[in-house]
């Protein structure tokens, strides 16, 4: 029984991995069990933005693991405070609540928004509403999938929690029309990742900020994938010069080594938590705080947001210069790209498999989009390698249409 057969035999079939068994990685490169090298154009959905096995992060992890790892939040540690302070400095917000996974950060934001709605805005009990977007992806807990617009995420998992209203993503008029006296928050991804790397219209976030302020509604942004340098700024909301009331972070926060997430918010929100109102045995542990703080330091020292801005512009320009009938649209910001595929001419999953044969790791999303999000340490030559491979597989797909 090989590794693929073993995983399929003993694991739940909740993923459909590409047929490759990976064994080790360094930087932007990953090797399979047979020694074949692949260029990682996924970076674990932005979790490996620093590159695989970054030496500073591995050193920080190793040293702290030998010193103090997990004692729970029943006690203080000498590592957590500095990490939380850095998050507040970077976001220009006031306080942070550390968790582990991105979904936990979103769940924290939901609880915080509702408590603010009842305690501060004085919404009647059990009536608070949160506005979310069509095409959203915030995680896979039952609360979160309950307000997804993707049938596959919801099927057979109900009944779902009420209190969520969906509107089209990027439509400020729809948001305005959905606000009622019971609206406590708007919860959006700054850029929709799983939805296909969908960037909202220019000015949308600025208009949303103004609208939320005007209507006394919290503006909460999910930057779990888009944040920490991915789009060419520390946070994607900075492209429009705004600051939300709260932001969810994760993925790259763990430096590609640990699950680390956080909800960071203004005093009026974060100060509503009290002992017993929320928590996590592992959230904010000393090991995670140490690695996350080092991850933020490395990102600053190596100017990974700046690299993403520069190389992302180059990457997008090269992709948009590809003239293929298979491509409907190239979307993105920084080193985060979604290539919309014409389903009549090709299948995004099939293109990912073809790229795998050419030693490029990529994956489809929403069946018609090929998503590319390499580690932010990628070089131009490696981008060129990816573009060359993509051109080749597109040419294959076109040729098969001609002969079909």
N, C-alpha and C positions, 0 to 999 in steps of 0.2 A: 504493500500500500504506500503510494507516494504521498507527499505533503498535501497536494490538492485533494486527493481522495480521502485522506484522513480528516481534513478540515470539513469536507462535505459530509463525511459520515458522522462526525461527532458534533458539528456546529450547527446552530440554527441558520437557515438559509435566508438571512435578512440582508445579505449583500450579494452582489454578482461581480466578484473580482475578475479582472482580466487574467488570462492563464499564464501567470508568471509567479515564481516563488522567490521572493527577495530575501537576502541573507545579511547584507551589510551595506553601509553607505558612508559617503564622505563628501561634504560640500554639496554640489549639485548632482552628484553621481550616485547611482545605486547599482549593486551587483546582485545577480540571481545566484541560486545554489550551484549553477554550472559555470559560474565565473564570467558570464556575459554582463557587460556594462551598459547601463541605460541613463539617459539624461532625464532627470526628474522635472517634468513640467506641471506637476501637481502640488508639490510641497505640502502634502497632507492637508489640502484645503486651507492653506496659509499657515498651518501649525508649524511648518518648518521654514519659515521665512528667513531665518538666520543661516540656513544650510544645515545639512546633516552633521551631527557630532562636532559642533563648533568647539574648538579646544578650550576656550574660556568658559563656556557653559558646562562642558563635561568636567572641567577642573572644579568649578564651583559646586556642582552636584556631588562629586566624589568627596570633596573636603567636608561639605556640610553633612552628608550622609554618615560620615564617620564621627560626627560631633553631636548632632541633634536633628532628628527628623520629625517625628510626630508625637506630640504630647496632648493633643486636642486643645480647643480654645478654653478649656477649664482653667488654664494658666496662661500667663503672658510668656512670650518668647523674646529673645533679643534680636529677632530678624523681621518680624512682621511690620512693626511701626515704620521702618525706613522704606519698605516696599509700598505701603499705603500712602505715605507722604509723597513718594515719587509719582504715583498714579494721580494724586490730586494736583501736583504741580504741572504735570503734562496736560491734563484735561482742563485745568483752571477751574475745577469743581472743588467741593468742600470735604467730602468724606467718601470712604469706600468700604464695601462689604465683600470680602474675598470668598470665592467658592471654587469649584473644581472644573466643571464642564461649562460650555457655553449655554446649554439649556438651563442649567442651574442659575446662571446669571440672569437669564430672561425671566425665569420664575421669580427670582428675587425682585426684579423690576416690576413685575405684575403685582406682587404682594405690596411693594412699596407704593405703587400708584394708587391702588385701592385704599390703602390705609390713609394716604394723603387726601384722597377724595372724601373719605368719611370724616377724618379728623380736622382737616384744614378747610376744604371747600364746603363741607357740611352737606354732602349728598345723602339722601335718605338711605337707611340701612338696606344692604343687599341690592342696591339699584345702580351701582357704579358701572360705567361703560368705558371700554378702551377701544379706540379706533385703530384698526390694522389694515394692511394692504393686501389686495389680491396678489397672488404669486409669491407670498411671503414664505420664508423658511427661517424659523427661529429655534428649531430643535425638535425633539420627538417625544417629549412627555405628553401625557394625555391632555393636559390643559392646552399645550401649544398646538398639537395637531388638531385640536378641536376648532381652532380658528384658521386653519390652513384652507386654501382653496384647491388643494391637490387631492382628488378623490383617493388615490392610493395611500396617502398618509393617514386618512381618516377611516378607511374601510374596516368595519367590525371592531372599532375601538371605543365606540360611544357607550353610554351617553356622555355628552361633553358639557363642560362648564359654560353657563351663559355669560353674557356681559361683554361680548366682542362684536364689533361692527366692522365689516370689510368694505373698503373703497378701492377704486382703481389706483394703482401706484403712480405717483407723479401728478395727480390731478388735484390741484389745490381747491378748486370749486367743489369737488366731491367731498373733500375733507370738511370744508366750511358747512356744506349742507348736512353732513352727518353729525355735527356737534349739537348736543342738547345740554340742558342744565345738569344732566347726570354724567356727562363726559368728564372723566378724570384725566385721561392721557391719550396721546397719539403715540403708538409704538410702531416704528418703521425701521427697516434696514436702510442704511444710508445709500447703499447700492445693493440690489438684490443679486446674491451670488448663486444660490441653487436655482433661482428663477431664470438664470441664463446670463449673469453679469449685466443686469439691466440698470443703466444709469438714468436717474430722473432728469427732467428738463432743467436747463440752466435757470437758476433763480428759484427753483422749487423749495429748496431747504430754507432759503432766506424768507420766502413767503410763508412757509410753514412756521418758522420761528415767530414771525410777526403775528400770525393768526393765533398761535397758542398763547402768546402773551396777551393779546387783545381779549381772548375768550376765557382766560384763567384756566388753561388746560396744560398739563405737563407735556413737554416735548422729550420723548425718550427714544434714543437711537441705538440700534443694534450695530455695533462696529466689530463684532466678533471675527468676521472674515475681512472686512474692509479696513479695519484699524491697524495701527502699529506699522505704518509705512507702506502697506500694500498698494495704495493708490497714488503714492508720491508725496503725501503729507503724513504726519503722525496719525491723523484721523481724517476720514473722508469729509466730515462736516467742515473742516478747516478750508476746503476749497471755496466755500461761500462765506467765510469770515464770521461764522456764528458759533454759539456755544449752547448746547442743549441743556435741559434740566437734569438729565441723567443719561449715562452711556453704559452699554454692556460691552465688556472686553473678554477675550479668551484666545483660543488658537495660538498665535505667535507669542502670547504672554508666557507660555511655558517653555519657550526656547526650543521647541521640538523634542523635549525630553520628558515633560510632565504635563498632566492636565491642570491648568491654572486659569481661573476666570475671576471676574470681579464686576460688581455693579458700583459705579461711581456717580455721585449726585450732589446736588446742592443741599445745604443744611436743612431746609424745610422738609426735604424728603428723607434723607439718611438719618436724621436725628429722631425720626419717629420709631425706629427700631429700639426695642428694649430687651433685656435678658428674657429668653424664652420665646420671643416672637419669631425668631428665625435662627438657623444655624447649620453647621455641618461639621462632622467629626474631623474630616480631612481638610476642609476649607481653611486657608490661611496657615497651614502647617509651616514649620520653620524651613523645611527642605524646599517646599514650593516657593515660599517667599524669597529665599536666597537665590534660587534659579531665576525667578521672574525678575528680580531686581537686576541681576547680572544681564538678563536678556535685554532689559531696557537700556542698560549702560552700553552694551555692545551695539545696540541699534543706533544710539547716539554717537558713539565713538567712530563707528564705521559709516555713519550717515546713510543708513539703509533707506530712509525715506527719499533722500536726494538721489540715490542710485535708482530707486524705483521710478522716480519722475523722469530722469534722463533716459534710462534704458527702456522704460515703458513707452516713451514717445518714439524711440527708434523701432521697437517691436511692433507697435501699432502701425507705424508708417510702412513697414515692410509687409505686414499682413494685408493692409489695405491696398497695397500695390499688386497683390495677386489677382489676376483676372481669370476667374473661374466661374462658370455658371452654377457650380455646386454651392458657392457661398452667396447667401442672401445679404448678410450684414456682418461687419466686424465691430464689436462694441468693447468698450473697456476704459480703464483709467489706471495709469501706472502699469505695473507688471501684473495686470489682472484683465484677462481677455475672454470674451465669449464670441465664438464664431457661429453664427446662425446658418444652419445647413438646410438646403432645399430638400425636403423629405421625398420629393418625387425623383430626385437624382442620386441621393446617397443617404446613408444612415449614419448618424453621429457615432453610435457604438461601433459600427463596422470601421469607421475611420480611426477610432481609438485603437482597435485591434490591429489595423494596418500600420499605424504609427508604432505600436509595440514591436512589430516585426522589424521595424527600422530603428529600434532601440531608443524610442521616445516614450516616456510614460505620460499619458494624458487620459482624460475620462470625459464622457459625455454627461450632460445634465438635461432634464426635461426632454429627452429623446432626440431633440433637433439641434442641440447646442454642444459644440466641442469647447470645453473650458480649459484654459491654459493659465497657470499661476505658478511660475517657477520660484525657487528661493531667490531672495532679493540680492544675493551675491553673484548671480549669473553674469557672465561676460558676453560681449557682443558676438564673439565667435560661436558661443554656444547657442545664442539666439539664432544666428545664421544657420546653424546645424538643424535646429528645429524647423525653421522656415523652409529649408531645403527639403526636409523629409515630408513636411506638409504638402508642398507643391507636388512631390512625387505621388503621394497617395491620392491627392485630388485628381491628378492626371490619370491614375489607374481607374478611379471611379468614373471619370468622364469617358474613358475608352470603353469601359464595360457598357455604358449607356449607348454608345454608338453601335456596338456589336450586338446589343440585346434585340 
